[in-house]
Amino acid sequence: MDTFLLLLRLTLFGIFALAGVAKFLDLKGSEKAFKDFGIPDALAKPSSIALSVFEILIALLFLSVETAWYGAIGAAALLFLFIGQMIYQMAKGRAPDCHCFGQLHSAPVGKLSVARNIMFGAVALFLVYRGPAGQGMSLNDPGLDIMQLAFGVIFIGFLIAVVFYLKKISEQQIQIMRRIELMELISRDGGEVEREHIGHPHEGLPIGAVVPDFELPDLSGAAVSLAALRTAKKPILFFFVSPTCKPCEALVPEFAEWQRELKDKVKFVFLSSGTAEDNVAKFGGEGANVVLLQNGREVAEQVKAKWTPTALLMDANGRVASHAAAGDTAIRTLIEQIKAEDLTREFAHFANLDGHTHANKIGEPVPEFTLSDIKGNQISSDFFRNKPTLVAFWSRTCPHCVEMMKELREWDKVKGQDQPNLVVFSDSDLADHEEFHLKSPIVLDEGHKTAGDFGMFGTPSAVLVNEDGRIVSETAVGAPDIWALVGKKR
């Protein structure tokens, strides 16, 4: 029995020593964890240092049979304090990262972390129950069987290693299954996979497109419009989430940290679904400033946010400033890019996320050229001064172009003075265009040589040019994305 008690003490020594040293070696992460648990910023760093020192002190107390009982009291008190905090956070719908073993092992608070601490706490309580004189053998006891002790320590270490290894294997299997599913969705060689409403996870509106207006209720039921959100005159980072989305839940503590770090640069808005109660439990705490509820996925579908979680940045002018970042890895990448960028810089945007290969000439001036339109007028680079212009790329042999020309003609007739000019580049013959009766110029561009310098990407495609003659969007491909550049609903 005495040897068994010594093994229990050494187990708790190892646990608290590892936790304390690991936290001390990653004080920045420990400080973040304290903030996520609601500790004021000014107290987070000193509290993280104090906890590391206290855990190391508790560990050292277990090495001596004379002080082990006091170590058990401290360990039990600390563990049940942790348990109470974890249960409180879970009841509030939050899942901050416990940072229990620093960078060695850290995970969002959940049932497993509570169960683990209850198990450790039970061991500590057992030693408390044994009293000061019942703490087992001393490490320098002459009757100590070194081989028996070594075998016990190795066995306990082996069990702990097996648990961590199995957990690691489980996490890797989850990642593999996600990647297989993604490959299945976007594969072109393995036959069709029919899944309703599913597209490429990083598909989204082109950079430079107008974010569609909307009005949704918040968690209190009050209507909130995009126009109201824009009164802050700051970029808005939209997160498309769901109360049933496990990856969204895992990101909750990071949401809170990102908001603290970026509060002066962007406004955070969460667009979710389901009931207010479900979303309060999941996102309604410190981790969200604004949570708006869709009836279904109406706003998500308008901006092509197919998956949850997905992040999308809108600039202060109400235009898309990033590709859709789908999944935790892509979101973290976008966040790091936003941290490093001056969002007040003209043409600031975040492109080249997975799934996007379209041309991007954002910020570049229109190419120097002089060409004739179908009416014989000379169109040059000066055409793009003083008013924004939608530059469309068209071909007579493209059936989608022919269909879209009808929409272009109707829009050309009714668009107001506040709408952009329109110019169409086409490589077809003069006779192929006379039937369209477009008021705006159709420029004849043999071989699309000039259109290519604008960033043409197939037909129909388009870019938006501002009043200074600079390209302000990536190349939009297909009618829906082209109309998104001017904020026109189809």
C-alpha positions in Angstrom: 0.0 0.0 0.0 2.8 2.4 0.9 4.4 1.9 -2.5 1.1 2.4 -4.2 0.6 5.7 -2.4 4.1 6.8 -3.4 3.2 6.0 -7.1 0.1 8.2 -6.7 2.3 11.0 -5.4 4.8 10.7 -8.2 1.9 10.7 -10.7 0.6 13.9 -9.4 4.2 15.3 -9.2 4.6 14.5 -12.9 1.3 16.0 -13.9 1.7 19.3 -12.0 5.4 19.6 -12.8 4.7 19.1 -16.5 1.7 21.6 -16.4 3.6 24.2 -14.5 6.8 24.1 -16.6 4.9 23.9 -19.9 2.8 26.9 -19.0 5.9 28.9 -17.9 7.6 28.1 -21.2 4.6 29.5 -23.1 3.5 32.5 -21.0 2.0 34.2 -24.0 -0.3 31.2 -24.6 -1.1 31.0 -20.9 -1.9 34.7 -20.8 -4.3 34.2 -23.7 -6.0 31.4 -21.9 -6.6 33.5 -18.8 -8.1 36.2 -21.0 -10.3 33.7 -22.7 -11.5 32.6 -19.3 -12.6 36.2 -18.5 -9.6 37.4 -16.5 -9.0 41.2 -17.1 -6.2 41.9 -19.5 -4.1 43.7 -16.8 -4.2 40.6 -14.6 -3.8 37.9 -17.2 0.0 37.9 -17.4 0.7 38.0 -13.7 -2.0 35.4 -13.1 -0.4 33.0 -15.7 3.0 33.4 -14.0 1.5 32.8 -10.5 -0.3 29.7 -11.7 2.9 28.2 -13.2 4.8 28.9 -10.0 2.0 27.4 -7.9 1.8 24.3 -9.9 5.5 23.7 -9.8 5.5 24.3 -6.0 2.6 21.7 -5.6 4.6 19.2 -7.6 7.7 19.6 -5.4 5.6 19.1 -2.3 4.7 15.6 -3.5 8.3 14.5 -3.4 8.6 14.6 0.4 6.4 12.4 2.6 6.4 15.2 5.2 4.9 17.8 2.8 2.9 15.5 0.4 -0.4 16.0 2.4 -0.2 19.8 1.9 0.6 19.3 -1.8 -2.6 17.1 -2.0 -4.7 19.8 -0.5 -3.3 22.4 -2.9 -3.7 20.1 -5.9 -7.3 19.2 -4.9 -8.2 22.9 -4.4 -6.7 23.9 -7.7 -8.2 21.0 -9.7 -11.7 21.6 -8.5 -11.3 25.3 -9.1 -10.4 24.3 -12.7 -13.4 22.0 -12.9 -15.8 24.8 -11.6 -14.4 27.2 -14.2 -14.7 24.7 -17.0 -18.3 23.9 -16.1 -19.1 27.6 -15.8 -17.7 28.3 -19.3 -19.6 25.4 -20.8 -22.8 26.6 -19.2 -22.2 30.0 -20.8 -21.8 28.3 -24.2 -18.1 29.1 -24.4 -15.2 26.8 -25.1 -11.9 28.6 -24.3 -8.7 26.7 -24.8 -7.6 25.2 -21.4 -3.9 25.5 -22.2 -3.5 22.8 -19.5 -0.1 21.6 -20.6 1.1 24.6 -22.6 2.1 23.8 -26.2 2.4 20.1 -25.4 -1.3 19.7 -25.2 -4.1 22.3 -25.4 -7.7 21.9 -26.4 -11.0 23.7 -26.0 -12.8 23.1 -22.7 -15.2 20.2 -22.9 -16.5 17.1 -21.2 -13.2 15.2 -21.6 -11.2 18.0 -19.9 -13.7 18.1 -17.1 -13.6 14.3 -16.7 -9.7 14.3 -16.7 -9.6 16.9 -14.0 -12.2 15.0 -11.9 -10.0 11.9 -12.1 -6.9 13.8 -11.0 -8.9 15.5 -8.3 -10.1 12.2 -7.0 -6.5 11.0 -6.6 -5.6 14.2 -4.7 -8.7 13.9 -2.5 -7.7 10.3 -1.7 -4.3 11.5 -0.5 -6.0 14.3 1.5 -8.3 11.7 3.1 -5.2 9.6 4.1 -4.0 12.5 6.3 -0.4 13.8 6.9 0.8 10.4 8.2 -0.7 8.3 5.4 1.2 9.5 2.4 3.1 6.3 1.8 6.8 5.7 1.6 9.6 8.2 1.4 11.8 8.3 -1.6 14.8 7.6 0.6 13.1 4.9 2.7 15.6 1.9 3.0 12.7 -0.6 2.5 11.8 0.9 -0.9 11.9 -1.6 -3.7 13.5 0.4 -6.5 12.6 -2.1 -9.2 9.0 -2.2 -8.1 8.8 1.6 -8.0 10.5 1.9 -11.4 8.1 -0.6 -12.9 5.1 1.3 -11.5 6.4 4.6 -12.8 7.0 3.1 -16.3 3.6 1.5 -16.3 1.8 4.8 -15.4 3.9 6.6 -18.0 3.0 4.0 -20.6 -0.7 4.4 -19.8 -0.5 8.2 -20.2 1.4 7.9 -23.5 -1.2 5.4 -24.8 -4.0 7.8 -24.0 -2.3 10.7 -25.7 -1.3 8.6 -28.7 -4.9 7.3 -29.2 -6.2 10.9 -29.0 -3.7 12.0 -31.6 -4.7 9.1 -33.9 -8.3 10.1 -33.5 -7.6 13.7 -34.4 -5.6 12.7 -37.4 -8.4 10.4 -38.6 -10.9 13.3 -38.3 -8.6 15.4 -40.5 -8.1 12.7 -43.0 -11.9 12.2 -43.3 -12.4 15.9 -43.9 -9.7 16.0 -46.6 -11.2 12.9 -48.3 -14.6 14.5 -48.3 -13.1 17.7 -49.8 -11.2 15.7 -52.4 -14.4 13.9 -53.2 -16.3 17.1 -53.7 -13.8 18.8 -56.0 -12.4 15.8 -57.8 -12.8 15.8 -61.6 -11.5 12.4 -62.3 -13.4 10.1 -60.0 -16.9 10.6 -61.5 -19.7 12.9 -60.3 -20.6 13.3 -56.7 -24.1 14.6 -56.3 -24.6 16.7 -53.2 -27.2 19.4 -53.2 -26.2 23.0 -52.6 -22.5 22.1 -52.2 -19.7 23.9 -54.1 -16.0 24.4 -53.7 -15.4 25.4 -50.0 -13.5 28.5 -51.1 -16.0 29.7 -53.7 -17.3 33.1 -53.1 -18.0 36.5 -54.6 -15.1 38.1 -56.5 -13.0 40.7 -54.7 -14.5 44.1 -55.5 -18.1 42.9 -55.6 -20.8 44.8 -53.7 -21.8 42.9 -50.6 -25.6 42.4 -51.0 -27.8 44.4 -48.6 -29.7 42.5 -45.9 -31.7 43.0 -42.7 -31.7 40.2 -40.1 -32.7 39.9 -36.5 -30.1 39.8 -33.8 -30.3 37.6 -30.7 -32.7 39.9 -29.0 -35.0 40.0 -32.1 -34.1 43.6 -33.1 -33.7 44.1 -36.9 -30.1 44.9 -38.0 -29.4 46.0 -41.6 -26.1 46.0 -43.4 -26.4 49.8 -43.7 -26.6 50.1 -39.9 -23.5 47.9 -39.5 -21.6 50.2 -42.0 -22.2 53.3 -39.9 -19.0 52.5 -38.0 -17.2 53.1 -41.3 -14.8 50.2 -40.6 -14.2 47.0 -42.5 -16.5 44.2 -41.4 -15.3 40.6 -41.0 -18.3 38.3 -41.5 -18.3 34.8 -40.0 -20.8 32.3 -41.3 -21.4 29.9 -38.5 -24.0 27.5 -37.1 -24.9 26.3 -33.6 -24.6 22.7 -34.8 -21.1 23.2 -36.4 -18.4 21.5 -34.4 -15.5 23.4 -36.1 -17.3 26.6 -35.3 -17.5 25.6 -31.6 -13.8 24.9 -31.6 -13.0 28.4 -32.9 -15.1 30.2 -30.2 -12.1 31.0 -27.9 -10.1 32.2 -31.0 -13.0 34.4 -32.0 -12.8 36.2 -28.7 -9.0 36.6 -28.9 -9.2 37.9 -32.5 -11.8 40.5 -31.6 -9.6 41.8 -28.8 -6.6 42.0 -31.2 -8.4 43.5 -34.1 -11.1 45.7 -32.4 -9.5 48.9 -33.8 -9.2 47.5 -37.4 -12.4 45.6 -38.1 -15.9 44.9 -36.8 -16.9 41.3 -36.2 -20.3 40.1 -37.3 -21.5 36.5 -37.0 -24.3 35.3 -39.3 -25.8 32.1 -38.0 -29.1 30.1 -38.2 -31.3 28.3 -35.8 -32.9 29.7 -32.6 -31.7 32.6 -30.5 -31.4 30.3 -27.5 -29.1 27.8 -29.4 -26.9 30.7 -30.6 -26.7 32.4 -27.2 -25.5 29.1 -25.8 -22.9 28.8 -28.6 -21.8 32.3 -29.6 -23.7 34.8 -27.5 -21.0 35.4 -24.9 -17.8 37.3 -25.0 -16.9 35.6 -28.3 -19.3 37.7 -30.4 -20.3 41.4 -30.7 -23.0 40.9 -33.2 -24.8 37.6 -34.0 -27.5 37.8 -36.7 -29.9 35.0 -37.5 -30.8 34.0 -41.0 -34.1 32.2 -41.7 -32.2 29.6 -43.6 -29.0 30.5 -45.4 -30.2 33.4 -47.5 -27.2 35.8 -46.9 -24.7 32.9 -47.0 -26.1 31.9 -50.4 -25.9 35.4 -51.8 -22.2 35.6 -51.0 -21.6 32.0 -51.8 -20.5 31.0 -48.3 -21.3 27.3 -48.8 -19.7 25.9 -45.7 -19.4 26.7 -42.0 -17.3 28.2 -40.6 -16.5 30.6 -43.4 -15.0 34.1 -43.1 -15.4 37.0 -45.5 -14.0 40.5 -45.3 -15.9 43.6 -46.5 -14.1 46.9 -46.8 -15.3 50.2 -45.5 -16.9 50.9 -48.9 -19.1 47.9 -48.7 -17.2 45.8 -51.2 -15.8 42.3 -50.9 -12.1 42.5 -49.8 -11.2 38.9 -49.4 -11.9 35.5 -50.9 -14.2 33.3 -48.8 -12.0 31.6 -46.2 -13.7 28.2 -45.5 -12.5 26.1 -42.6 -10.4 26.8 -39.5 -7.0 26.8 -41.3 -8.1 29.2 -44.0 -9.8 31.5 -41.5 -6.6 31.6 -39.3 -4.6 32.4 -42.4 -7.0 35.3 -43.3 -6.8 36.6 -39.7 -3.0 36.7 -39.8 -3.1 38.5 -43.1 -5.5 41.1 -41.7 -3.3 41.6 -38.7 -0.3 42.3 -40.9 -2.1 44.6 -43.4 -2.9 48.3 -43.2 -6.6 48.2 -44.0 -6.7 51.9 -44.7 -4.3 51.4 -47.6 -6.0 51.9 -51.0 -6.8 48.6 -52.7 -6.1 46.5 -49.6 -7.4 43.0 -50.2 -6.6 39.4 -49.5 -6.5 37.1 -52.5 -5.0 33.8 -53.6 -6.7 31.6 -51.1 -7.3 28.1 -52.2 -9.7 27.6 -55.1 -9.1 31.0 -56.8 -7.0 31.2 -60.0 -8.7 34.2 -61.7 -6.6 37.1 -62.9 -6.0 39.9 -60.4 -4.9 43.3 -61.5 -6.4 45.2 -58.6 -4.9 48.6 -58.2 -3.3 48.6 -61.7 -4.1 51.4 -64.2 -6.1 50.4 -67.3 -3.8 49.6 -70.2 -3.0 52.3 -72.8 -4.9 51.6 -76.0 -7.0 53.1 -78.8 -9.6 51.0 -80.5 -12.8 51.6 -82.5 -16.2 50.6 -81.4 -18.9 49.2 -83.7 -20.1 52.7 -84.4 -16.7 53.9 -85.6 -15.9 55.9 -82.5 -12.4 55.9 -81.0 -12.2 54.5 -77.5 -9.0 55.0 -75.5 -7.8 54.8 -72.0 -9.2 58.3 -71.4 -12.7 56.7 -71.6 -12.2 55.5 -68.0 -11.7 58.9 -66.4 -14.2 60.6 -64.1 -16.7 57.7 -63.6 -16.5 54.1 -62.7 -16.9 51.6 -65.6 -17.9 48.0 -65.8 -15.6 46.5 -68.5 -17.1 43.3 -69.9 -15.4 40.7 -72.1 -17.7 39.0 -74.7 -17.6 36.6 -77.6 -20.3 35.9 -80.2 -19.5 32.2 -80.2 -20.2 32.0 -76.4 -23.8 31.0 -75.7 -23.7 32.4 -72.2 -22.5 35.7 -73.6 -25.4 35.9 -76.0 -27.8 35.2 -73.2 -26.1 37.8 -71.0 -26.2 40.4 -73.7 -29.9 40.7 -73.2 -29.4 41.5 -69.6 -26.7 44.0 -70.5 -29.0 45.7 -72.9 -31.8 46.0 -70.4 -29.4 47.3 -67.7 -27.9 49.8 -70.1 -31.3 51.2 -70.8 -32.4 51.7 -67.2 -29.3 52.3 -65.1 -29.2 55.6 -63.4 -26.5 58.3 -63.3 -25.1 56.8 -60.2 -24.4 53.5 -61.9 -21.1 52.8 -63.6 -20.5 53.3 -67.3 -20.4 50.1 -69.5 -18.0 49.1 -72.2 -17.9 45.7 -73.9 -14.8 44.2 -75.5 -15.5 41.7 -78.2 -13.4 39.8 -80.7 -16.3 39.2 -83.1 -17.0 40.9 -86.4 -18.9 44.2 -86.8 -22.0 42.4 -88.2 -22.3 40.1 -85.2 -23.2 43.0 -82.9 -25.6 45.2 -84.8 -28.6 43.3 -83.6 -27.9 43.9 -80.0 -28.7 47.7 -80.0 -26.5 48.5 -77.0 -26.2 52.2 -76.2 -22.8 51.7 -74.5 -19.8 51.1 -76.7 -18.9 47.6 -78.0 -15.1 47.7 -78.7 -13.8 45.5 -81.4 -10.7 43.8 -80.0 -9.3 41.2 -82.3 -8.0 38.2 -80.4 -8.9 39.9 -77.1 -5.4 41.4 -77.0 -6.4 44.5 -75.1 -8.9 42.6 -73.0 -6.2 40.3 -71.9 -4.3 43.3 -70.5 -7.4 44.2 -68.4 -7.3 40.7 -66.9 -9.9 38.9 -69.1 -10.6 35.4 -67.9 -12.7 33.7 -70.5 -16.1 34.9 -71.6 -18.3 36.3 -70.2 -16.1 38.0 -67.7 -15.6 41.5 -66.4 -13.7 43.9 -64.2 -14.6 47.1 -62.5 -12.6 50.3 -63.1 -12.8 53.3 -60.8 -13.1 57.0 -61.8 -9.3 57.3 -61.7 -8.9 54.6 -64.3 -7.6 51.9 -62.0 -8.9 48.4 -61.8 -10.6 47.8 -58.4 -11.9 44.2 -58.8 -10.6 40.8 -59.7 -11.9 39.3 -62.9 -15.5 38.2 -62.3 -16.5 35.2 -64.4 -20.1 34.4 -65.4 -23.2 36.6 -65.2 -23.9 36.3 -61.4 -20.4 37.4 -60.4 -20.3 40.1 -63.1 -23.6 41.6 -61.8 -22.2 41.4 -58.3 -19.5 43.9 -59.3 -22.2 46.6 -59.7 -24.6 45.4 -57.0 -27.3 44.3 -59.4 -29.6 41.5 -58.3 -30.7 39.0 -60.9 
